[in-house]
Amino acid sequence: MSFIALMFALILEQVRPLSEKGWVQTGLRAWISWVCRVLDMGQSQRAWVVWLLAVGVPTLTAWLIYGLLMWLVGWPFAVLWSMVVLYVTLGFRQFSHHFTDIRVALEAGDEVLARQLFADWHQVDAMDLPRSEMLRHVIEHAVVAAHRHVFGVLAWFSLGAAFGLGPAGAVLYRMSQYAMAIKPQRTASPTDVLQGVSEALFSVTQRAWHVIDWIPARLTALFFAVVGNFEESIDCWRQHAALHPHDNDGTLIAATAGALNVQLGGEQLGGKRDTLAEEASMLTSESLPGREPELGHFRSLVGLVWRTVVLWLVLLCLLSLARLLG
């Protein structure tokens, strides 16, 4: 059942993608903002209660609806509900169009437009970057975005489905990411959809996100190694883990560097963490071995991502068949 729901959700998301600022996503962010605004008292103990309510209520709701549908009307409606939830929580086209537009601009020789598109994507100044550095940053951010919008959701959806929780795992992962994106009050902008929170709650959201993303990040890294250059990917992963054993995003970057044989890692834009990296852990700070980033690596990355999607579909198909036969 999980395989059917995922397959149709991916097809629907490709045919009619949801905007990252659509009413569903905006509503979920508004829920988190409201809970934080009403209950955040700046106390560490209470911060965990706030996080559990903000993330747990939508997750529990998704599970209860799935259970009621299974009990009252049967599995086809439960599968339909799982498909709808996956359609909302997956975001393949929410990031891929940024990457595609940059690639098209570079292939057309319009490097100025490509730099502007990347700057608009992550709100950073990329005009003075060397070409190879800009390509490196685009690859790194595309990898992290692909994981957060697709593979992290798939990992938690699969885990929840294995325990009979339906699409609750996908909701847990996406809501945790939304909660993690809230900035402390000192850096919050009045125009943000998610308003600032106390330092205590901010710390809780980052710690919770790190725990929730720990296994999915390593699963994605492993899948990249399987569908890419396995030995080089594992070697880069091992090198990075020796220096930063708890870094989730850096693990993805390291595995990608080996899988594509491309040099990734190094200093971040402006000598500090950029927008995407600020949302979670730092990208790897050491330069990983490989060829200097080239435009051809963009196509290689697209192939790597799609092969990983196919691998997930095959695994879910096998798990679904095993459950039916068992």
C-alpha positions as CSV (number, residue, x, y, z in Angstrom):
1,M,0.0,0.0,0.0
2,S,2.8,2.4,0.8
3,F,4.4,1.8,-2.6
4,I,1.1,2.6,-4.4
5,A,0.6,5.8,-2.3
6,L,4.2,6.9,-3.0
7,M,4.1,6.2,-6.7
8,F,0.9,8.1,-7.3
9,A,2.0,11.0,-5.0
10,L,5.3,11.4,-7.0
11,I,3.4,11.3,-10.3
12,L,0.9,13.9,-9.1
13,E,3.7,16.1,-7.7
14,Q,5.4,16.1,-11.1
15,V,2.2,16.8,-13.0
16,R,0.8,19.5,-10.6
17,P,3.5,20.6,-8.1
18,L,2.5,22.5,-5.0
19,S,4.1,25.8,-4.3
20,E,6.2,26.0,-1.1
21,K,4.1,29.0,-0.3
22,G,0.8,27.2,-1.0
23,W,-2.1,27.4,1.5
24,V,-1.4,24.0,3.0
25,Q,2.3,24.7,3.7
26,T,1.4,28.2,4.9
27,G,-1.2,26.8,7.2
28,L,1.2,24.3,8.7
29,R,3.7,27.0,9.3
30,A,1.1,29.3,10.8
31,W,0.1,26.5,13.2
32,I,3.7,26.2,14.5
33,S,3.9,30.0,14.7
34,W,0.7,30.2,16.7
35,V,1.7,27.5,19.2
36,C,5.1,29.1,19.7
37,R,3.7,32.5,20.1
38,V,1.1,31.4,22.7
39,L,3.1,28.9,24.7
40,D,6.8,29.9,24.4
41,M,7.9,31.1,27.8
42,G,11.6,30.9,27.3
43,Q,12.0,27.9,29.6
44,S,13.9,24.8,28.5
45,Q,11.5,22.3,30.1
46,R,8.5,24.0,28.6
47,A,10.2,24.3,25.3
48,W,9.9,20.5,24.7
49,V,6.2,20.7,25.5
50,V,5.8,23.4,22.9
51,W,7.7,21.5,20.3
52,L,5.7,18.3,21.0
53,L,2.4,20.2,20.5
54,A,3.6,22.0,17.4
55,V,4.9,18.9,15.7
56,G,3.0,16.2,17.4
57,V,-0.6,17.4,16.9
58,P,-0.5,17.3,13.0
59,T,1.5,14.0,13.2
60,L,-1.1,12.4,15.5
61,T,-3.9,13.8,13.4
62,A,-2.5,12.2,10.2
63,W,-2.2,8.8,12.0
64,L,-5.7,9.0,13.5
65,I,-7.3,9.7,10.1
66,Y,-5.4,6.9,8.6
67,G,-6.5,4.5,11.3
68,L,-10.1,5.5,11.1
69,L,-10.1,5.1,7.3
70,M,-8.6,1.7,7.6
71,W,-11.1,0.7,10.3
72,L,-14.3,2.2,8.8
73,V,-14.0,2.2,5.0
74,G,-11.1,0.0,4.1
75,W,-7.5,0.2,2.8
76,P,-8.2,1.9,-0.5
77,F,-9.3,5.1,1.3
78,A,-6.3,4.8,3.7
79,V,-4.0,4.6,0.7
80,L,-5.7,7.6,-0.8
81,W,-5.1,9.5,2.4
82,S,-1.5,8.5,2.4
83,M,-1.1,9.7,-1.1
84,V,-2.6,13.1,-0.3
85,V,-0.3,13.5,2.7
86,L,2.7,12.5,0.7
87,Y,1.7,14.9,-2.1
88,V,1.7,17.7,0.5
89,T,4.8,16.8,2.4
90,L,7.0,15.8,-0.6
91,G,8.4,18.8,-2.5
92,F,10.4,17.6,-5.4
93,R,9.4,20.5,-7.6
94,Q,9.6,23.0,-4.8
95,F,13.4,23.1,-5.2
96,S,14.2,21.5,-8.5
97,H,13.0,24.4,-10.6
98,H,15.7,26.6,-8.9
99,F,18.4,24.1,-9.8
100,T,17.0,23.6,-13.4
101,D,16.8,27.4,-14.0
102,I,20.4,27.9,-12.9
103,R,21.6,24.9,-15.1
104,V,19.7,26.2,-18.1
105,A,21.2,29.7,-17.7
106,L,24.7,28.3,-17.4
107,E,24.2,26.1,-20.5
108,A,23.0,29.2,-22.4
109,G,26.2,31.0,-21.3
110,D,24.3,33.5,-19.2
111,E,26.5,33.3,-16.1
112,V,25.2,36.6,-14.7
113,L,21.6,35.3,-14.7
114,A,22.7,32.1,-13.1
115,R,24.4,34.0,-10.3
116,Q,21.3,36.1,-9.8
117,L,19.1,33.0,-9.7
118,F,21.3,31.4,-7.1
119,A,21.4,34.7,-5.1
120,D,17.6,34.9,-5.2
121,W,17.3,31.2,-4.2
122,H,19.4,31.5,-1.0
123,Q,19.5,35.2,-0.4
124,V,23.3,35.5,-0.6
125,D,25.7,37.5,-2.7
126,A,27.2,35.3,-5.4
127,M,28.3,37.9,-7.9
128,D,32.0,37.9,-6.9
129,L,32.4,34.1,-6.5
130,P,34.7,32.2,-8.9
131,R,32.7,30.1,-11.3
132,S,33.9,26.8,-9.8
133,E,32.9,28.0,-6.3
134,M,29.4,29.0,-7.5
135,L,29.0,25.6,-9.1
136,R,30.1,23.9,-5.9
137,H,27.6,25.8,-3.8
138,V,24.7,25.1,-6.2
139,I,25.5,21.3,-6.0
140,E,25.8,21.3,-2.2
141,H,22.5,23.2,-1.7
142,A,20.7,21.1,-4.3
143,V,21.8,17.9,-2.5
144,V,20.6,19.1,0.9
145,A,17.3,20.4,-0.6
146,A,16.7,17.0,-2.4
147,H,17.2,15.2,0.9
148,R,15.0,17.4,2.9
149,H,12.2,17.7,0.3
150,V,12.2,14.1,-0.8
151,F,14.5,11.4,0.7
152,G,14.1,12.5,4.4
153,V,10.3,12.4,3.9
154,L,10.5,8.9,2.3
155,A,12.7,7.6,5.1
156,W,10.2,8.6,7.8
157,F,7.2,7.6,5.7
158,S,8.7,4.1,5.2
159,L,9.4,3.8,8.9
160,G,5.9,4.9,9.9
161,A,4.3,2.6,7.3
162,A,6.3,-0.4,8.6
163,F,4.8,0.1,12.0
164,G,1.2,0.7,10.7
165,L,1.3,4.5,11.3
166,G,0.5,5.3,7.7
167,P,1.8,8.7,6.6
168,A,2.4,10.0,10.1
169,G,6.2,9.7,9.7
170,A,6.2,12.0,6.7
171,V,4.2,14.6,8.6
172,L,6.6,14.3,11.6
173,Y,9.6,14.9,9.4
174,R,8.1,17.9,7.5
175,M,6.7,19.6,10.6
176,S,10.1,19.1,12.4
177,Q,11.8,20.9,9.5
178,Y,9.2,23.8,9.6
179,A,9.8,24.1,13.4
180,M,13.6,24.1,12.9
181,A,13.3,26.9,10.4
182,I,12.1,29.4,13.1
183,K,14.8,31.8,14.0
184,P,15.5,33.2,17.5
185,Q,13.8,36.5,18.4
186,R,17.0,38.5,17.9
187,T,17.2,37.6,14.2
188,A,13.5,37.2,13.4
189,S,12.1,39.5,10.7
190,P,8.6,41.1,11.3
191,T,7.7,39.9,7.7
192,D,8.5,36.2,8.4
193,V,5.7,33.8,8.4
194,L,7.3,32.0,11.3
195,Q,8.0,34.6,14.0
196,G,11.0,34.5,16.3
197,V,11.2,32.2,19.3
198,S,13.1,32.2,22.6
199,E,16.7,30.9,22.7
200,A,15.4,27.9,24.7
201,L,12.8,26.8,22.2
202,F,15.2,27.5,19.3
203,S,17.8,25.2,20.9
204,V,15.1,22.5,21.3
205,T,14.0,22.7,17.7
206,Q,17.6,22.4,16.4
207,R,18.3,19.4,18.7
208,A,15.1,17.7,17.8
209,W,15.7,18.2,14.1
210,H,19.2,16.8,14.4
211,V,17.9,13.6,16.0
212,I,15.0,13.2,13.6
213,D,17.3,13.8,10.5
214,W,20.2,11.6,11.8
215,I,19.0,8.3,10.3
216,P,17.5,9.7,7.1
217,A,20.7,11.7,6.3
218,R,22.8,8.5,6.5
219,L,20.3,6.5,4.6
220,T,20.4,9.1,1.8
221,A,24.2,9.1,1.9
222,L,24.2,5.3,1.7
223,F,21.8,5.3,-1.3
224,F,24.0,7.9,-3.0
225,A,26.9,5.5,-2.5
226,V,25.0,2.5,-3.9
227,V,23.8,4.3,-7.1
228,G,27.0,6.3,-7.5
229,N,30.7,5.6,-7.0
230,F,30.4,3.3,-4.0
231,E,34.1,3.1,-2.8
232,E,34.8,6.8,-3.3
233,S,31.6,7.8,-1.6
234,I,32.2,5.6,1.5
235,D,35.8,6.8,1.7
236,C,34.7,10.5,1.7
237,W,32.0,9.7,4.2
238,R,34.5,8.0,6.5
239,Q,36.9,11.0,6.2
240,H,34.2,13.4,7.1
241,A,32.8,11.3,9.9
242,A,36.2,11.1,11.6
243,L,36.2,14.9,12.0
244,H,32.4,15.6,12.3
245,P,30.7,12.4,13.5
246,H,27.4,14.1,14.3
247,D,27.0,16.4,11.2
248,N,24.0,15.4,9.1
249,D,24.3,17.8,6.2
250,G,28.0,17.3,6.0
251,T,27.5,13.6,5.7
252,L,25.3,14.1,2.6
253,I,27.9,16.5,1.0
254,A,30.7,14.0,1.7
255,A,28.8,11.1,0.2
256,T,27.8,13.1,-2.8
257,A,31.4,14.3,-3.4
258,G,32.6,10.7,-3.6
259,A,29.6,9.4,-5.6
260,L,30.1,12.1,-8.3
261,N,33.9,12.4,-7.9
262,V,33.5,16.2,-7.5
263,Q,35.3,18.4,-5.1
264,L,32.9,19.7,-2.5
265,G,33.2,21.3,1.0
266,G,35.2,24.3,2.1
267,E,34.4,27.8,3.3
268,Q,30.8,29.0,3.1
269,L,29.6,32.1,1.4
270,G,31.0,35.3,3.0
271,G,33.0,33.2,5.4
272,K,30.0,32.2,7.4
273,R,27.1,29.8,7.2
274,D,24.6,30.7,4.5
275,T,20.9,30.6,4.7
276,L,20.3,26.9,4.1
277,A,23.1,25.8,6.4
278,E,21.9,28.0,9.2
279,E,18.7,26.0,9.3
280,A,20.5,22.9,10.6
281,S,24.1,21.7,10.9
282,M,27.1,23.2,9.1
283,L,28.0,21.8,5.7
284,T,31.3,20.1,5.7
285,S,34.1,22.7,6.3
286,E,37.0,20.6,4.9
287,S,37.5,20.4,1.1
288,L,36.8,16.8,-0.1
289,P,38.8,15.2,-2.9
290,G,37.6,15.0,-6.4
291,R,37.5,16.9,-9.7
292,E,36.8,20.6,-9.7
293,P,33.0,21.3,-10.1
294,E,31.9,21.6,-13.7
295,L,28.6,22.1,-15.4
296,G,28.6,18.4,-16.4
297,H,28.3,17.5,-12.7
298,F,24.8,19.1,-12.7
299,R,23.6,16.4,-15.1
300,S,25.4,13.7,-13.0
301,L,23.6,15.0,-9.9
302,V,20.2,14.8,-11.6
303,G,20.9,11.2,-12.5
304,L,22.1,10.4,-9.0
305,V,18.9,11.8,-7.5
306,W,16.6,10.0,-9.9
307,R,18.4,6.7,-9.4
308,T,18.0,7.1,-5.7
309,V,14.2,7.7,-6.2
310,V,14.0,4.5,-8.2
311,L,15.9,2.6,-5.5
312,W,13.4,3.9,-2.9
313,L,10.5,2.8,-5.1
314,V,12.0,-0.7,-5.5
315,L,12.6,-1.1,-1.8
316,L,9.1,0.0,-0.9
317,C,7.7,-2.3,-3.6
318,L,9.6,-5.3,-2.1
319,L,8.5,-4.4,1.4
320,S,4.9,-4.1,0.3
321,L,5.1,-7.5,-1.4
322,A,6.7,-9.0,1.7
323,R,3.9,-7.7,3.9
324,L,1.2,-9.1,1.5
325,L,2.9,-12.5,1.2
326,G,3.6,-12.6,5.0
